[in-house]
Amino acid sequence: MKHIVRATVIALALTGAVASTHATSASSSKATVTAAKTSAMPIPMCAPDDPNACGMN
């Protein structure tokens, strides 16, 4: 049981070290992030040629 706990703690420590290394290298890169542009017009989800689509009469 003691070995399992030690192995788990070591695995978590290594995972944290790798994650922090990736986070610092990602923040130092010069990649630009662009936000997604939302559409001004809604996208219809009903059939446009069906008069009874979506309960509209």
One Martini backbone bead per residue (centre of mass of N, CA, C, O) as a GRO file, in nm:
protein
   57
    1MET     BB    1   0.058   0.064  -0.020
    2LYS     BB    2   0.300   0.255  -0.001
    3HIS     BB    3   0.385   0.225  -0.303
    4ILE     BB    4   0.128   0.339  -0.432
    5VAL     BB    5   0.141   0.620  -0.307
    6ARG     BB    6   0.421   0.697  -0.415
    7ALA     BB    7   0.356   0.659  -0.716
    8THR     BB    8   0.130   0.871  -0.727
    9VAL     BB    9   0.296   1.115  -0.633
   10ILE     BB   10   0.506   1.102  -0.861
   11ALA     BB   11   0.310   1.124  -1.099
   12LEU     BB   12   0.194   1.402  -1.018
   13ALA     BB   13   0.460   1.557  -1.019
   14LEU     BB   14   0.534   1.505  -1.316
   15THR     BB   15   0.278   1.623  -1.440
   16GLY     BB   16   0.315   1.910  -1.325
   17ALA     BB   17   0.589   1.967  -1.455
   18VAL     BB   18   0.499   1.934  -1.749
   19ALA     BB   19   0.267   2.141  -1.746
   20SER     BB   20   0.442   2.390  -1.667
   21THR     BB   21   0.628   2.376  -1.912
   22HIS     BB   22   0.404   2.411  -2.129
   23ALA     BB   23   0.290   2.681  -2.024
   24THR     BB   24   0.550   2.854  -2.056
   25SER     BB   25   0.596   2.793  -2.361
   26ALA     BB   26   0.316   2.899  -2.457
   27SER     BB   27   0.344   3.197  -2.342
   28SER     BB   28   0.621   3.260  -2.512
   29SER     BB   29   0.482   3.252  -2.758
   30LYS     BB   30   0.374   3.421  -3.083
   31ALA     BB   31   0.081   3.348  -3.075
   32THR     BB   32  -0.227   3.420  -3.211
   33VAL     BB   33  -0.554   3.500  -3.093
   34THR     BB   34  -0.870   3.435  -3.231
   35ALA     BB   35  -1.187   3.516  -3.235
   36ALA     BB   36  -1.493   3.420  -3.278
   37LYS     BB   37  -1.736   3.493  -3.517
   38THR     BB   38  -2.048   3.596  -3.500
   39SER     BB   39  -2.349   3.588  -3.629
   40ALA     BB   40  -2.618   3.801  -3.712
   41MET     BB   41  -2.760   3.563  -3.834
   42PRO     BB   42  -2.979   3.328  -3.812
   43ILE     BB   43  -3.008   2.981  -3.816
   44PRO     BB   44  -3.205   2.773  -3.968
   45MET     BB   45  -3.374   2.459  -3.852
   46CYS     BB   46  -3.586   2.466  -4.068
   47ALA     BB   47  -3.773   2.410  -4.329
   48PRO     BB   48  -3.836   2.644  -4.581
   49ASP     BB   49  -4.069   2.463  -4.755
   50ASP     BB   50  -4.227   2.426  -4.477
   51PRO     BB   51  -4.518   2.548  -4.330
   52ASN     BB   52  -4.500   2.340  -4.056
   53ALA     BB   53  -4.245   2.432  -3.947
   54CYS     BB   54  -4.209   2.485  -3.613
   55GLY     BB   55  -4.522   2.576  -3.589
   56MET     BB   56  -4.564   2.751  -3.848
   57ASN     BB   57  -4.853   2.924  -4.019
   0.00000   0.00000   0.00000
